[in-house]
Amino acid sequence: MEVKKKSTPILPWMRSPIDVSQFEDCPLNLVPCLDPRLEAALEKMGFSSLFPVQVAVWQETIGPGAFERDLCINSPTGSGKTLAYALPIVQKLSTRSVKCLRALVVLPTRDLALQVKEVFAAIAPAVGLSVGLAVGQSSIADEIAELIKRPKLEAGMCYDPEDMTFELQSSVDILVATPGRLMDHINSTKGFTLEHLCYLVVDETDRLLRESYQSWLPTVLQLTQSNDESLFPLANSFFSSTFGSLKTIRRFGVERGFKGKSHPRLVKMVLSATLTQDPSKLAQLNLHHPLLLTTGKRRYQLPEKLESYKLICESNLRPLYLVALLQELGEEKCIVFTSSTESTHRLCTLLNLFGDLSIKIKEYSGLQRQSLRSKALKSFREGKVQVLVCSDAMTRGMDVEGVRNVVNYDMPAYIKTYIHRAGRTARAGQAGRCFTLLHKHEVKRFKKMLLKADIDSVPHYSVPSSSIESLRDTYNSALGKLKETVESEAYRKRKTGSKFSKLSKRKTDHQKQ
Ligand SMILES: Nc1ncnc2c1ncn2[C@@H]1O[C@H](COP(=O)(O)OP(=O)(O)OP(=O)(O)O)[C@@H](O)[C@H]1O
């Protein structure tokens, strides 16, 4: 028999982590040094204690030796990682009197950034701190107006934005951003500077490290390094050749030094439920004596109260099995994952053609305009929609209250995808179920994939064959309607496409004249 090799992390510091599962929930009034204003804000959010990962991170960040090392946090989906970093950062910044950008949190998507901003916004104002968002939700001009304080002018004076004698200041202490919009501000927003940055959080690290997004990470790291030539002799030449005219390099000695050194150290916190162990990927973060906090001995850990099932479908009848399953789940909020934006759209259209399912179903995918996507998410959060059919745009980080079920309509290709998808339910210690629909020939592959998370087997879930039979006629007529709908959508697309190309041709002709 083949002996399964346990993967041991190559990096030495990853081999002796702090085990978060050794910690317990801690009632707020027993959390050492917690600012009473923050305690009150947390109570207002309905929280009465800190979760284990939050206690473990608090211990490493507050009190003596605080933030001496950069932190890498690998803990299951829904375990409360957002507050684990938000709370210590806000508490640490609460004593600052001058407003400038001190903490930057980077997330891969706009909806995720919005969600995290809400968490900061619930606690930061209690200690006089403000939080900004840079995600491209509004126009860049509106965003700049939110982030940068214009100088107060005396009556009758006119402000010239080109006049550099005016000191532009940050309006926010903490910024939550997506990489693209962050780079826009770095490159072109006057007064936007990272020179005072103390904390950098890279949430959903493995996803952010996978995509370089205009080299946002090396840019941020470069801009937050001290420009002391003796410490970084090559920094300035590298900097000017790589980043051209950018001027926001960190000023020498602006803040109190770190452990006797005259330049401040930027503290980094990186987090994921599936943190990478790849040394070359982690090297990009330039971590300072990193400390790993992880839950239990397994590399991948699913939420404690998650139940996983497999549902074997007859080939070609997968939609029928899904409908029968959704009918069984009734009004419970459910997320259905497919393998692509196209199949998300097709499946959602098909489900809505099924006639009277008495469940409201909407689509959420990268194919949609952001406004439509956000609208669907809002309706789902509010419970006006019970089923959200999603592409993997929803897989990571999204936290929607009351999601009791996740369905993998298409089997995920990777264990990490399975973990993040399944993790949209069973959050914050709640119970939840994840169903994976499989054809017979996929069962072996599914089993092999789950073994990577040390899951030996998952039970079968079956829907009564009578339910499948009773849906056949409706299914056939829905399929017919789907064909018509797809054709008319394609026709509309072609029509708008040709209108658009005619318009742009006219425009170019006009420009030529
Ligand atoms: N101390 C707490 N008490 C009660 N609920 C909490 C507490 N901390 C966080 N939560 C809730 O737990 C849920 C999950 O938190 P969060 O989104 O931070 O998880 P996560 O670990 O970042 O998950 P993911 O890996 O999926 O991004 C949220 O709904 C949040 O409001």
The ligand as a Tripos MOL2 file, in Angstrom:
@<TRIPOS>MOLECULE
LIG
   31    33     1     0     0
SMALL
NO_CHARGES

@<TRIPOS>ATOM
      1 N1        -16.0090   37.6440   18.6550 N.pl3     1 LIG1
      2 C1        -17.0260   37.3720   17.8600 C.ar      1 LIG1
      3 N2        -18.2510   37.0710   18.3810 N.ar      1 LIG1
      4 C2        -19.2920   36.7660   17.5720 C.ar      1 LIG1
      5 N3        -19.2290   36.7510   16.2200 N.ar      1 LIG1
      6 C3        -18.0390   37.0480   15.6670 C.ar      1 LIG1
      7 C4        -16.8930   37.3900   16.4430 C.ar      1 LIG1
      8 N4        -15.8730   37.6330   15.6030 N.ar      1 LIG1
      9 C5        -16.3410   37.4720   14.3560 C.ar      1 LIG1
     10 N5        -17.6370   37.1210   14.3930 N.ar      1 LIG1
     11 C6        -18.4960   36.8290   13.2310 C.3       1 LIG1
     12 O1        -17.9610   35.6680   12.6130 O.3       1 LIG1
     13 C7        -18.1930   35.6970   11.2150 C.3       1 LIG1
     14 C8        -16.9460   35.2940   10.4720 C.3       1 LIG1
     15 O2        -15.9230   36.2640   10.6480 O.3       1 LIG1
     16 P1        -14.8780   36.6050    9.4980 P.3       1 LIG1
     17 O3        -15.5900   36.9920    8.2620 O.co2     1 LIG1
     18 O4        -13.8970   37.5340   10.0570 O.co2     1 LIG1
     19 O5        -14.2350   35.1560    9.2790 O.3       1 LIG1
     20 P2        -12.9080   34.7600    8.5060 P.3       1 LIG1
     21 O6        -12.1090   33.9060    9.4100 O.co2     1 LIG1
     22 O7        -12.2530   35.9770    7.9550 O.co2     1 LIG1
     23 O8        -13.5040   33.8720    7.3300 O.3       1 LIG1
     24 P3        -12.9550   33.6420    5.8140 P.3       1 LIG1
     25 O9        -11.7230   32.7970    5.9090 O.co2     1 LIG1
     26 O10       -14.0660   32.9480    5.1400 O.co2     1 LIG1
     27 O11       -12.6610   34.9910    5.2480 O.co2     1 LIG1
     28 C9        -18.6790   37.1050   10.9030 C.3       1 LIG1
     29 O12       -20.0700   37.0730   10.6930 O.3       1 LIG1
     30 C10       -18.3870   37.9030   12.1590 C.3       1 LIG1
     31 O13       -19.3290   38.9110   12.3850 O.3       1 LIG1
@<TRIPOS>BOND
     1     1     2 1
     2     2     3 ar
     3     2     7 ar
     4     3     4 ar
     5     4     5 ar
     6     5     6 ar
     7     6     7 ar
     8     6    10 ar
     9     7     8 ar
    10     8     9 ar
    11     9    10 ar
    12    10    11 1
    13    11    12 1
    14    11    30 1
    15    12    13 1
    16    13    14 1
    17    13    28 1
    18    14    15 1
    19    15    16 1
    20    16    17 2
    21    16    18 1
    22    16    19 1
    23    19    20 1
    24    20    21 2
    25    20    22 1
    26    20    23 1
    27    23    24 1
    28    24    25 2
    29    24    26 1
    30    24    27 1
    31    28    29 1
    32    28    30 1
    33    30    31 1
@<TRIPOS>SUBSTRUCTURE
     1 LIG1         1 GROUP 0 **** ****
